[in-house]
Amino acid sequence: MLISTAVVALALQAGVPSPVPAVAGVKTWPAQEADYVIRDFRFGSGETLPQLRMHYTTLGQPRRNAAGEIENAVMVLHGTGGTGKQFLRPQFADELYGPGQPLDIRKYWVILPDNVGHGSSSKPSDGMRMSFPAYDYDDMVEAQRRLLSERLGVKRLRLLMGTSMGCMHGFVWAEKHPGFAKAIMPLACQPIEIAGLNRMWRQLIVDGIKSDPAWQNGNYKRQPQQGLRTAQSLLFVAGSAPLLLQREYPTRERATGYVRQSVSTALASLDANDMLYQFESSRNYNPWPGLERIIDPVMWINSADDFINPRNLEVPTEAVKRMKNARFRMIPESPNTRGHGTHTWAVNWKADLANLLARTE
C-alpha cells in the first residue's frame, strides 16, 4: 500500500510498492512458500468466512529449546498493499539475512505472512468482491496469531517486526498479546488513531475509487482506471522522498516522465476492491488509550522525511513515557532515506535492530 535497487521514489508508501526497473544479478534467497487455511474464521464484524487462506513465506529453520518450544521465530509484517515476499528485496534481505547479519537465517526462522486481503491470502478479488468480510487490524493480527500457533507451532516470537501497516500491527500485538514477542520493532507508524492528514489522504483514495462510474459498487466489469489512477497518484505523493527525487529527476522532463511511468506501471497490478478494503481496515486502529499495557521491549523507528508520519508530531515523546520498555529513534533525512519507504531500506536502521536483539538475548 514494484522494486528498485538503485533508484526508489516510493518504496512502500502505505505499504504499496513503487514501480522501478528490475536489476540483473539480484541475489536470491532460499525461501519456501505455503498456505494455511483457517476454518470458520469469525471477524470482529460478526461475519464468518468458512475458509480463510493465509499465505506465507519462510527462510531458515525452526530451532527448539530443551522444552521442545521454538525459540528462534521472527515474524516480519508488511504494509498496506504489500506482501511478505517484499522482504526478499535487496534493500531489506541483503542487509539482514546473510552470515553474521542481524537476521542471519542460519540462526533465525523468518516468517513473512501475506496478511488478510493481500498477496496470495484470501481477499475480495478472489471472487467475493464487496461481500468479503469487513476485516480490520484486529482480525489481521488474529489471523497472524493463528497461523503462528496452529500451523507453525510458535508459542513465542523471538522478534516481531513490522513496516507501516505492519508497524501498527506491532502495537496491536503488544497490547493484545503481551509477552508473545520477546522484542518488537515497529517501523514507520504512530500508535494513535489514524486521523488528521493521514486519514484525509486515505479517504481521498477511497472516495476517488468509489466516485469512478466504472466502479459500479464493486461489481465492475473492468478495473475503474480513473479511480485507481487517482488513488495511485495520491500514494505516489504520500510515499515520496523529496531530496531523492530532486537529485534523481532534476529536470521537468525527467520528473514528468518518471511519475507518469510509475503510476501507469502500478495500475496494472491493482484491484479496486482490494485497495478499498486495505485502506478501510485501519478504520478503528487506536492503541493510544492502552499503551501502558505494552510490556515487551520496543525499538520504534520513524524517519524525518516521512510524509505519512511527520517528524514534528509530539506523539513519540509522549508514547515512550507510557510504555514500560520502549525506545524511539527518528532517522534524520539523508541521501540514504526514502521517505516513508525508509522502513524497508535496512541500511538506515539495522544497527538498531542488532542492538535490540542483543539487549533482549
JOMOVEN-V778554 format. One record per residue. N is the residue number from 1. SS is DSSP state (2 for helix, 1 for strand, 0 for the rest). Layout:
# JOMOVEN-V778554
N,SS + N,SS
This chain:
# JOMOVEN-V778554
1,0 + 2,0 + 3,0 + 4,0 + 5,0 + 6,0 + 7,0 + 8,0 + 9,0 + 10,0 + 11,0 + 12,1 + 13,0 + 14,0 + 15,0 + 16,0 + 17,1 + 18,0 + 19,0 + 20,0 + 21,0 + 22,0 + 23,0 + 24,0 + 25,0 + 26,0 + 27,0 + 28,0 + 29,0 + 30,0 + 31,0 + 32,1 + 33,1 + 34,1 + 35,1 + 36,1 + 37,1 + 38,1 + 39,1 + 40,1 + 41,1 + 42,1 + 43,0 + 44,0 + 45,0 + 46,0 + 47,0 + 48,1 + 49,1 + 50,1 + 51,1 + 52,1 + 53,1 + 54,1 + 55,1 + 56,1 + 57,1 + 58,1 + 59,1 + 60,0 + 61,0 + 62,0 + 63,0 + 64,1 + 65,0 + 66,0 + 67,0 + 68,0 + 69,0 + 70,1 + 71,0 + 72,0 + 73,1 + 74,1 + 75,1 + 76,1 + 77,1 + 78,0 + 79,0 + 80,0 + 81,0 + 82,0 + 83,0 + 84,2 + 85,2 + 86,2 + 87,2 + 88,2 + 89,0 + 90,2 + 91,2 + 92,2 + 93,2 + 94,2 + 95,2 + 96,2 + 97,0 + 98,0 + 99,0 + 100,0 + 101,0 + 102,0 + 103,0 + 104,0 + 105,0 + 106,0 + 107,0 + 108,0 + 109,1 + 110,1 + 111,1 + 112,1 + 113,1 + 114,0 + 115,0 + 116,0 + 117,0 + 118,0 + 119,0 + 120,0 + 121,0 + 122,0 + 123,0 + 124,2 + 125,2 + 126,2 + 127,0 + 128,0 + 129,2 + 130,2 + 131,2 + 132,0 + 133,0 + 134,0 + 135,0 + 136,0 + 137,2 + 138,2 + 139,2 + 140,2 + 141,2 + 142,2 + 143,2 + 144,2 + 145,2 + 146,2 + 147,2 + 148,2 + 149,2 + 150,2 + 151,2 + 152,0 + 153,0 + 154,0 + 155,0 + 156,0 + 157,1 + 158,0 + 159,1 + 160,1 + 161,1 + 162,1 + 163,1 + 164,0 + 165,2 + 166,2 + 167,2 + 168,2 + 169,2 + 170,2 + 171,2 + 172,2 + 173,2 + 174,2 + 175,2 + 176,2 + 177,0 + 178,0 + 179,0 + 180,0 + 181,1 + 182,0 + 183,1 + 184,1 + 185,1 + 186,1 + 187,1 + 188,0 + 189,0 + 190,0 + 191,0 + 192,0 + 193,0 + 194,0 + 195,0 + 196,2 + 197,2 + 198,2 + 199,2 + 200,2 + 201,2 + 202,2 + 203,2 + 204,2 + 205,2 + 206,2 + 207,2 + 208,2 + 209,2 + 210,2 + 211,0 + 212,0 + 213,2 + 214,2 + 215,2 + 216,2 + 217,2 + 218,2 + 219,0 + 220,0 + 221,0 + 222,0 + 223,0 + 224,0 + 225,2 + 226,2 + 227,2 + 228,2 + 229,2 + 230,2 + 231,2 + 232,2 + 233,2 + 234,2 + 235,2 + 236,2 + 237,2 + 238,2 + 239,2 + 240,0 + 241,0 + 242,2 + 243,2 + 244,2 + 245,2 + 246,2 + 247,2 + 248,2 + 249,0 + 250,0 + 251,0 + 252,2 + 253,2 + 254,2 + 255,2 + 256,2 + 257,2 + 258,2 + 259,2 + 260,2 + 261,2 + 262,2 + 263,2 + 264,2 + 265,2 + 266,2 + 267,2 + 268,0 + 269,0 + 270,0 + 271,0 + 272,2 + 273,2 + 274,2 + 275,2 + 276,2 + 277,2 + 278,2 + 279,2 + 280,2 + 281,0 + 282,0 + 283,0 + 284,0 + 285,0 + 286,0 + 287,0 + 288,2 + 289,2 + 290,2 + 291,2 + 292,2 + 293,2 + 294,0 + 295,0 + 296,0 + 297,1 + 298,1 + 299,1 + 300,1 + 301,1 + 302,1 + 303,1 + 304,0 + 305,0 + 306,0 + 307,0 + 308,0 + 309,0 + 310,0 + 311,0 + 312,0 + 313,0 + 314,0 + 315,2 + 316,2 + 317,2 + 318,2 + 319,2 + 320,2 + 321,2 + 322,2 + 323,0 + 324,0 + 325,0 + 326,1 + 327,1 + 328,1 + 329,1 + 330,1 + 331,1 + 332,0 + 333,0 + 334,0 + 335,0 + 336,0 + 337,0 + 338,0 + 339,2 + 340,2 + 341,2 + 342,2 + 343,2 + 344,2 + 345,0 + 346,2 + 347,2 + 348,2 + 349,0 + 350,2 + 351,2 + 352,2 + 353,2 + 354,2 + 355,2 + 356,2 + 357,2 + 358,2 + 359,2 + 360,0 + 361,0
